[in-house]
Amino acid sequence: MSQPGMLAALREIIRRDIVLALRRRSDVMTTVLFFIMVASLFPLGHRT
């Protein structure tokens, strides 16, 4: 069902996004640190 052209386009879009993200390393680190904080605090707020 997947066409080779569409797969190549998806690969290029992902590659472009990664290159753009790596140009702004501070934005990447902010996102990673936010994810770590949320992942570590979620169990504290999710008590049954």
mmCIF file as Biopython writes it, N, C-alpha, C and O atoms, coordinates in Angstrom:
data_model
#
loop_
_atom_site.group_PDB
_atom_site.id
_atom_site.type_symbol
_atom_site.label_atom_id
_atom_site.label_alt_id
_atom_site.label_comp_id
_atom_site.label_asym_id
_atom_site.label_entity_id
_atom_site.label_seq_id
_atom_site.pdbx_PDB_ins_code
_atom_site.Cartn_x
_atom_site.Cartn_y
_atom_site.Cartn_z
_atom_site.occupancy
_atom_site.B_iso_or_equiv
_atom_site.auth_seq_id
_atom_site.auth_asym_id
_atom_site.pdbx_PDB_model_num
ATOM 1   N N  . MET A ? 1  ? 0.810  -1.189 0.000  1.0 0.0 1  A 1 
ATOM 2   C CA . MET A ? 1  ? 0.000  0.000  0.000  1.0 0.0 1  A 1 
ATOM 3   C C  . MET A ? 1  ? 0.862  1.266  0.000  1.0 0.0 1  A 1 
ATOM 4   O O  . MET A ? 1  ? 0.425  2.310  -0.485 1.0 0.0 1  A 1 
ATOM 5   N N  . SER A ? 2  ? 2.083  1.182  0.540  1.0 0.0 2  A 1 
ATOM 6   C CA . SER A ? 2  ? 2.991  2.318  0.579  1.0 0.0 2  A 1 
ATOM 7   C C  . SER A ? 2  ? 3.755  2.423  -0.741 1.0 0.0 2  A 1 
ATOM 8   O O  . SER A ? 2  ? 4.253  1.426  -1.265 1.0 0.0 2  A 1 
ATOM 9   N N  . GLN A ? 3  ? 3.838  3.632  -1.261 1.0 0.0 3  A 1 
ATOM 10  C CA . GLN A ? 3  ? 4.558  3.857  -2.505 1.0 0.0 3  A 1 
ATOM 11  C C  . GLN A ? 3  ? 5.982  4.291  -2.200 1.0 0.0 3  A 1 
ATOM 12  O O  . GLN A ? 3  ? 6.216  5.020  -1.237 1.0 0.0 3  A 1 
ATOM 13  N N  . PRO A ? 4  ? 6.947  3.843  -3.021 1.0 0.0 4  A 1 
ATOM 14  C CA . PRO A ? 4  ? 8.351  4.203  -2.757 1.0 0.0 4  A 1 
ATOM 15  C C  . PRO A ? 4  ? 8.586  5.714  -2.759 1.0 0.0 4  A 1 
ATOM 16  O O  . PRO A ? 4  ? 9.403  6.208  -1.983 1.0 0.0 4  A 1 
ATOM 17  N N  . GLY A ? 5  ? 7.886  6.448  -3.613 1.0 0.0 5  A 1 
ATOM 18  C CA . GLY A ? 5  ? 8.057  7.902  -3.659 1.0 0.0 5  A 1 
ATOM 19  C C  . GLY A ? 5  ? 7.605  8.579  -2.377 1.0 0.0 5  A 1 
ATOM 20  O O  . GLY A ? 5  ? 8.231  9.530  -1.910 1.0 0.0 5  A 1 
ATOM 21  N N  . MET A ? 6  ? 6.517  8.083  -1.817 1.0 0.0 6  A 1 
ATOM 22  C CA . MET A ? 6  ? 6.000  8.664  -0.580 1.0 0.0 6  A 1 
ATOM 23  C C  . MET A ? 6  ? 6.935  8.364  0.584  1.0 0.0 6  A 1 
ATOM 24  O O  . MET A ? 6  ? 7.132  9.200  1.466  1.0 0.0 6  A 1 
ATOM 25  N N  . LEU A ? 7  ? 7.509  7.164  0.578  1.0 0.0 7  A 1 
ATOM 26  C CA . LEU A ? 7  ? 8.441  6.783  1.638  1.0 0.0 7  A 1 
ATOM 27  C C  . LEU A ? 7  ? 9.710  7.633  1.569  1.0 0.0 7  A 1 
ATOM 28  O O  . LEU A ? 7  ? 10.243 8.046  2.599  1.0 0.0 7  A 1 
ATOM 29  N N  . ALA A ? 8  ? 10.185 7.890  0.367  1.0 0.0 8  A 1 
ATOM 30  C CA . ALA A ? 8  ? 11.372 8.735  0.203  1.0 0.0 8  A 1 
ATOM 31  C C  . ALA A ? 8  ? 11.074 10.166 0.645  1.0 0.0 8  A 1 
ATOM 32  O O  . ALA A ? 8  ? 11.920 10.820 1.254  1.0 0.0 8  A 1 
ATOM 33  N N  . ALA A ? 9  ? 9.875  10.648 0.340  1.0 0.0 9  A 1 
ATOM 34  C CA . ALA A ? 9  ? 9.500  12.001 0.755  1.0 0.0 9  A 1 
ATOM 35  C C  . ALA A ? 9  ? 9.420  12.091 2.276  1.0 0.0 9  A 1 
ATOM 36  O O  . ALA A ? 9  ? 9.883  13.069 2.865  1.0 0.0 9  A 1 
ATOM 37  N N  . LEU A ? 10 ? 8.846  11.094 2.905  1.0 0.0 10 A 1 
ATOM 38  C CA . LEU A ? 10 ? 8.757  11.071 4.366  1.0 0.0 10 A 1 
ATOM 39  C C  . LEU A ? 10 ? 10.151 11.050 4.986  1.0 0.0 10 A 1 
ATOM 40  O O  . LEU A ? 10 ? 10.410 11.743 5.970  1.0 0.0 10 A 1 
ATOM 41  N N  . ARG A ? 11 ? 11.046 10.252 4.406  1.0 0.0 11 A 1 
ATOM 42  C CA . ARG A ? 11 ? 12.423 10.171 4.907  1.0 0.0 11 A 1 
ATOM 43  C C  . ARG A ? 11 ? 13.116 11.531 4.804  1.0 0.0 11 A 1 
ATOM 44  O O  . ARG A ? 11 ? 13.834 11.930 5.721  1.0 0.0 11 A 1 
ATOM 45  N N  . GLU A ? 12 ? 12.905 12.242 3.698  1.0 0.0 12 A 1 
ATOM 46  C CA . GLU A ? 12 ? 13.534 13.557 3.523  1.0 0.0 12 A 1 
ATOM 47  C C  . GLU A ? 12 ? 12.959 14.584 4.487  1.0 0.0 12 A 1 
ATOM 48  O O  . GLU A ? 12 ? 13.689 15.435 4.994  1.0 0.0 12 A 1 
ATOM 49  N N  . ILE A ? 13 ? 11.659 14.513 4.744  1.0 0.0 13 A 1 
ATOM 50  C CA . ILE A ? 13 ? 11.047 15.440 5.694  1.0 0.0 13 A 1 
ATOM 51  C C  . ILE A ? 13 ? 11.601 15.206 7.095  1.0 0.0 13 A 1 
ATOM 52  O O  . ILE A ? 13 ? 11.910 16.160 7.809  1.0 0.0 13 A 1 
ATOM 53  N N  . ILE A ? 14 ? 11.726 13.956 7.485  1.0 0.0 14 A 1 
ATOM 54  C CA . ILE A ? 14 ? 12.279 13.638 8.806  1.0 0.0 14 A 1 
ATOM 55  C C  . ILE A ? 14 ? 13.729 14.080 8.904  1.0 0.0 14 A 1 
ATOM 56  O O  . ILE A ? 14 ? 14.145 14.636 9.920  1.0 0.0 14 A 1 
ATOM 57  N N  . ARG A ? 15 ? 14.506 13.832 7.845  1.0 0.0 15 A 1 
ATOM 58  C CA . ARG A ? 15 ? 15.906 14.250 7.840  1.0 0.0 15 A 1 
ATOM 59  C C  . ARG A ? 15 ? 16.025 15.771 7.944  1.0 0.0 15 A 1 
ATOM 60  O O  . ARG A ? 15 ? 16.876 16.278 8.676  1.0 0.0 15 A 1 
ATOM 61  N N  . ARG A ? 16 ? 15.180 16.494 7.220  1.0 0.0 16 A 1 
ATOM 62  C CA . ARG A ? 16 ? 15.203 17.956 7.265  1.0 0.0 16 A 1 
ATOM 63  C C  . ARG A ? 16 ? 14.858 18.462 8.662  1.0 0.0 16 A 1 
ATOM 64  O O  . ARG A ? 16 ? 15.495 19.388 9.165  1.0 0.0 16 A 1 
ATOM 65  N N  . ASP A ? 17 ? 13.849 17.854 9.289  1.0 0.0 17 A 1 
ATOM 66  C CA . ASP A ? 17 ? 13.455 18.275 10.635 1.0 0.0 17 A 1 
ATOM 67  C C  . ASP A ? 17 ? 14.557 18.022 11.651 1.0 0.0 17 A 1 
ATOM 68  O O  . ASP A ? 17 ? 14.778 18.838 12.545 1.0 0.0 17 A 1 
ATOM 69  N N  . ILE A ? 18 ? 15.248 16.898 11.520 1.0 0.0 18 A 1 
ATOM 70  C CA . ILE A ? 18 ? 16.348 16.596 12.440 1.0 0.0 18 A 1 
ATOM 71  C C  . ILE A ? 18 ? 17.484 17.591 12.257 1.0 0.0 18 A 1 
ATOM 72  O O  . ILE A ? 18 ? 18.058 18.063 13.238 1.0 0.0 18 A 1 
ATOM 73  N N  . VAL A ? 19 ? 17.812 17.913 11.015 1.0 0.0 19 A 1 
ATOM 74  C CA . VAL A ? 19 ? 18.884 18.883 10.753 1.0 0.0 19 A 1 
ATOM 75  C C  . VAL A ? 19 ? 18.510 20.250 11.321 1.0 0.0 19 A 1 
ATOM 76  O O  . VAL A ? 19 ? 19.345 20.921 11.928 1.0 0.0 19 A 1 
ATOM 77  N N  . LEU A ? 20 ? 17.257 20.665 11.128 1.0 0.0 20 A 1 
ATOM 78  C CA . LEU A ? 20 ? 16.829 21.953 11.676 1.0 0.0 20 A 1 
ATOM 79  C C  . LEU A ? 20 ? 16.847 21.948 13.199 1.0 0.0 20 A 1 
ATOM 80  O O  . LEU A ? 20 ? 17.205 22.949 13.820 1.0 0.0 20 A 1 
ATOM 81  N N  . ALA A ? 21 ? 16.465 20.839 13.798 1.0 0.0 21 A 1 
ATOM 82  C CA . ALA A ? 21 ? 16.471 20.756 15.264 1.0 0.0 21 A 1 
ATOM 83  C C  . ALA A ? 21 ? 17.891 20.795 15.802 1.0 0.0 21 A 1 
ATOM 84  O O  . ALA A ? 21 ? 18.136 21.399 16.847 1.0 0.0 21 A 1 
ATOM 85  N N  . LEU A ? 22 ? 18.822 20.169 15.117 1.0 0.0 22 A 1 
ATOM 86  C CA . LEU A ? 22 ? 20.198 20.143 15.604 1.0 0.0 22 A 1 
ATOM 87  C C  . LEU A ? 22 ? 20.886 21.497 15.457 1.0 0.0 22 A 1 
ATOM 88  O O  . LEU A ? 22 ? 21.891 21.755 16.120 1.0 0.0 22 A 1 
ATOM 89  N N  . ARG A ? 23 ? 20.359 22.356 14.599 1.0 0.0 23 A 1 
ATOM 90  C CA . ARG A ? 23 ? 20.926 23.704 14.488 1.0 0.0 23 A 1 
ATOM 91  C C  . ARG A ? 23 ? 20.640 24.525 15.734 1.0 0.0 23 A 1 
ATOM 92  O O  . ARG A ? 23 ? 21.420 25.404 16.103 1.0 0.0 23 A 1 
ATOM 93  N N  . ARG A ? 24 ? 19.532 24.236 16.370 1.0 0.0 24 A 1 
ATOM 94  C CA . ARG A ? 24 ? 19.160 24.944 17.602 1.0 0.0 24 A 1 
ATOM 95  C C  . ARG A ? 24 ? 19.201 23.950 18.753 1.0 0.0 24 A 1 
ATOM 96  O O  . ARG A ? 24 ? 18.163 23.464 19.203 1.0 0.0 24 A 1 
ATOM 97  N N  . ARG A ? 25 ? 20.378 23.660 19.215 1.0 0.0 25 A 1 
ATOM 98  C CA . ARG A ? 25 ? 20.556 22.646 20.261 1.0 0.0 25 A 1 
ATOM 99  C C  . ARG A ? 25 ? 19.885 23.042 21.572 1.0 0.0 25 A 1 
ATOM 100 O O  . ARG A ? 25 ? 19.441 22.172 22.322 1.0 0.0 25 A 1 
ATOM 101 N N  . SER A ? 26 ? 19.804 24.314 21.855 1.0 0.0 26 A 1 
ATOM 102 C CA . SER A ? 26 ? 19.171 24.728 23.108 1.0 0.0 26 A 1 
ATOM 103 C C  . SER A ? 26 ? 17.689 24.386 23.098 1.0 0.0 26 A 1 
ATOM 104 O O  . SER A ? 26 ? 17.139 24.009 24.133 1.0 0.0 26 A 1 
ATOM 105 N N  . ASP A ? 27 ? 17.032 24.511 21.947 1.0 0.0 27 A 1 
ATOM 106 C CA . ASP A ? 27 ? 15.619 24.137 21.854 1.0 0.0 27 A 1 
ATOM 107 C C  . ASP A ? 27 ? 15.441 22.641 22.057 1.0 0.0 27 A 1 
ATOM 108 O O  . ASP A ? 27 ? 14.486 22.205 22.699 1.0 0.0 27 A 1 
ATOM 109 N N  . VAL A ? 28 ? 16.359 21.861 21.512 1.0 0.0 28 A 1 
ATOM 110 C CA . VAL A ? 28 ? 16.280 20.407 21.680 1.0 0.0 28 A 1 
ATOM 111 C C  . VAL A ? 28 ? 16.463 20.043 23.145 1.0 0.0 28 A 1 
ATOM 112 O O  . VAL A ? 28 ? 15.729 19.209 23.674 1.0 0.0 28 A 1 
ATOM 113 N N  . MET A ? 29 ? 17.436 20.661 23.802 1.0 0.0 29 A 1 
ATOM 114 C CA . MET A ? 29 ? 17.686 20.356 25.211 1.0 0.0 29 A 1 
ATOM 115 C C  . MET A ? 29 ? 16.516 20.789 26.093 1.0 0.0 29 A 1 
ATOM 116 O O  . MET A ? 29 ? 16.186 20.103 27.061 1.0 0.0 29 A 1 
ATOM 117 N N  . THR A ? 30 ? 15.891 21.914 25.770 1.0 0.0 30 A 1 
ATOM 118 C CA . THR A ? 30 ? 14.730 22.359 26.528 1.0 0.0 30 A 1 
ATOM 119 C C  . THR A ? 30 ? 13.594 21.348 26.412 1.0 0.0 30 A 1 
ATOM 120 O O  . THR A ? 30 ? 12.937 21.028 27.403 1.0 0.0 30 A 1 
ATOM 121 N N  . THR A ? 31 ? 13.369 20.853 25.215 1.0 0.0 31 A 1 
ATOM 122 C CA . THR A ? 31 ? 12.319 19.856 25.003 1.0 0.0 31 A 1 
ATOM 123 C C  . THR A ? 31 ? 12.627 18.563 25.743 1.0 0.0 31 A 1 
ATOM 124 O O  . THR A ? 31 ? 11.739 17.976 26.361 1.0 0.0 31 A 1 
ATOM 125 N N  . VAL A ? 32 ? 13.862 18.120 25.687 1.0 0.0 32 A 1 
ATOM 126 C CA . VAL A ? 32 ? 14.249 16.881 26.372 1.0 0.0 32 A 1 
ATOM 127 C C  . VAL A ? 32 ? 14.116 17.039 27.886 1.0 0.0 32 A 1 
ATOM 128 O O  . VAL A ? 32 ? 13.603 16.146 28.560 1.0 0.0 32 A 1 
ATOM 129 N N  . LEU A ? 33 ? 14.570 18.156 28.418 1.0 0.0 33 A 1 
ATOM 130 C CA . LEU A ? 33 ? 14.460 18.384 29.861 1.0 0.0 33 A 1 
ATOM 131 C C  . LEU A ? 33 ? 13.002 18.477 30.300 1.0 0.0 33 A 1 
ATOM 132 O O  . LEU A ? 33 ? 12.647 17.985 31.372 1.0 0.0 33 A 1 
ATOM 133 N N  . PHE A ? 34 ? 12.158 19.099 29.489 1.0 0.0 34 A 1 
ATOM 134 C CA . PHE A ? 34 ? 10.738 19.162 29.815 1.0 0.0 34 A 1 
ATOM 135 C C  . PHE A ? 34 ? 10.141 17.760 29.848 1.0 0.0 34 A 1 
ATOM 136 O O  . PHE A ? 34 ? 9.379  17.432 30.758 1.0 0.0 34 A 1 
ATOM 137 N N  . PHE A ? 35 ? 10.480 16.932 28.863 1.0 0.0 35 A 1 
ATOM 138 C CA . PHE A ? 35 ? 9.979  15.565 28.819 1.0 0.0 35 A 1 
ATOM 139 C C  . PHE A ? 35 ? 10.428 14.783 30.048 1.0 0.0 35 A 1 
ATOM 140 O O  . PHE A ? 35 ? 9.638  14.037 30.628 1.0 0.0 35 A 1 
ATOM 141 N N  . ILE A ? 36 ? 11.677 14.943 30.448 1.0 0.0 36 A 1 
ATOM 142 C CA . ILE A ? 36 ? 12.194 14.238 31.630 1.0 0.0 36 A 1 
ATOM 143 C C  . ILE A ? 36 ? 11.454 14.697 32.885 1.0 0.0 36 A 1 
ATOM 144 O O  . ILE A ? 36 ? 11.099 13.875 33.729 1.0 0.0 36 A 1 
ATOM 145 N N  . MET A ? 37 ? 11.219 15.995 33.013 1.0 0.0 37 A 1 
ATOM 146 C CA . MET A ? 37 ? 10.501 16.496 34.186 1.0 0.0 37 A 1 
ATOM 147 C C  . MET A ? 37 ? 9.076  15.969 34.238 1.0 0.0 37 A 1 
ATOM 148 O O  . MET A ? 37 ? 8.611  15.546 35.296 1.0 0.0 37 A 1 
ATOM 149 N N  . VAL A ? 38 ? 8.380  15.990 33.109 1.0 0.0 38 A 1 
ATOM 150 C CA . VAL A ? 38 ? 7.005  15.498 33.083 1.0 0.0 38 A 1 
ATOM 151 C C  . VAL A ? 38 ? 6.971  14.003 33.371 1.0 0.0 38 A 1 
ATOM 152 O O  . VAL A ? 38 ? 6.122  13.533 34.128 1.0 0.0 38 A 1 
ATOM 153 N N  . ALA A ? 39 ? 7.896  13.251 32.764 1.0 0.0 39 A 1 
ATOM 154 C CA . ALA A ? 39 ? 7.915  11.797 32.968 1.0 0.0 39 A 1 
ATOM 155 C C  . ALA A ? 39 ? 8.240  11.448 34.418 1.0 0.0 39 A 1 
ATOM 156 O O  . ALA A ? 39 ? 7.742  10.448 34.936 1.0 0.0 39 A 1 
ATOM 157 N N  . SER A ? 40 ? 9.062  12.253 35.074 1.0 0.0 40 A 1 
ATOM 158 C CA . SER A ? 40 ? 9.405  11.936 36.456 1.0 0.0 40 A 1 
ATOM 159 C C  . SER A ? 40 ? 8.326  12.399 37.437 1.0 0.0 40 A 1 
ATOM 160 O O  . SER A ? 40 ? 8.183  11.803 38.504 1.0 0.0 40 A 1 
ATOM 161 N N  . LEU A ? 41 ? 7.567  13.438 37.106 1.0 0.0 41 A 1 
ATOM 162 C CA . LEU A ? 41 ? 6.530  13.941 38.008 1.0 0.0 41 A 1 
ATOM 163 C C  . LEU A ? 41 ? 5.174  13.275 37.799 1.0 0.0 41 A 1 
ATOM 164 O O  . LEU A ? 41 ? 4.321  13.325 38.686 1.0 0.0 41 A 1 
ATOM 165 N N  . PHE A ? 42 ? 4.965  12.661 36.655 1.0 0.0 42 A 1 
ATOM 166 C CA . PHE A ? 42 ? 3.665  12.042 36.360 1.0 0.0 42 A 1 
ATOM 167 C C  . PHE A ? 42 ? 3.287  10.973 37.380 1.0 0.0 42 A 1 
ATOM 168 O O  . PHE A ? 42 ? 2.132  10.958 37.807 1.0 0.0 42 A 1 
ATOM 169 N N  . PRO A ? 43 ? 4.181  10.077 37.800 1.0 0.0 43 A 1 
ATOM 170 C CA . PRO A ? 43 ? 3.783  9.083  38.786 1.0 0.0 43 A 1 
ATOM 171 C C  . PRO A ? 43 ? 3.361  9.700  40.129 1.0 0.0 43 A 1 
ATOM 172 O O  . PRO A ? 43 ? 2.536  9.124  40.838 1.0 0.0 43 A 1 
ATOM 173 N N  . LEU A ? 44 ? 3.910  10.844 40.476 1.0 0.0 44 A 1 
ATOM 174 C CA . LEU A ? 44 ? 3.527  11.484 41.743 1.0 0.0 44 A 1 
ATOM 175 C C  . LEU A ? 44 ? 2.102  12.013 41.701 1.0 0.0 44 A 1 
ATOM 176 O O  . LEU A ? 44 ? 1.397  11.985 42.710 1.0 0.0 44 A 1 
ATOM 177 N N  . GLY A ? 45 ? 1.678  12.490 40.551 1.0 0.0 45 A 1 
ATOM 178 C CA . GLY A ? 45 ? 0.339  13.046 40.426 1.0 0.0 45 A 1 
ATOM 179 C C  . GLY A ? 45 ? -0.714 12.030 40.046 1.0 0.0 45 A 1 
ATOM 180 O O  . GLY A ? 45 ? -1.907 12.333 40.059 1.0 0.0 45 A 1 
ATOM 181 N N  . HIS A ? 46 ? -0.294 10.856 39.715 1.0 0.0 46 A 1 
ATOM 182 C CA . HIS A ? 46 ? -1.237 9.843  39.221 1.0 0.0 46 A 1 
ATOM 183 C C  . HIS A ? 46 ? -1.416 8.735  40.266 1.0 0.0 46 A 1 
ATOM 184 O O  . HIS A ? 46 ? -1.087 7.574  40.023 1.0 0.0 46 A 1 
ATOM 185 N N  . ARG A ? 47 ? -1.938 9.117  41.417 1.0 0.0 47 A 1 
ATOM 186 C CA . ARG A ? 47 ? -2.166 8.139  42.482 1.0 0.0 47 A 1 
ATOM 187 C C  . ARG A ? 47 ? -3.584 7.627  42.393 1.0 0.0 47 A 1 
ATOM 188 O O  . ARG A ? 47 ? -4.508 8.371  42.063 1.0 0.0 47 A 1 
ATOM 189 N N  . THR A ? 48 ? -3.750 6.357  42.687 1.0 0.0 48 A 1 
ATOM 190 C CA . THR A ? 48 ? -5.087 5.770  42.655 1.0 0.0 48 A 1 
ATOM 191 C C  . THR A ? 48 ? -5.647 5.593  44.042 1.0 0.0 48 A 1 
ATOM 192 O O  . THR A ? 48 ? -6.768 5.110  44.199 1.0 0.0 48 A 1 
#
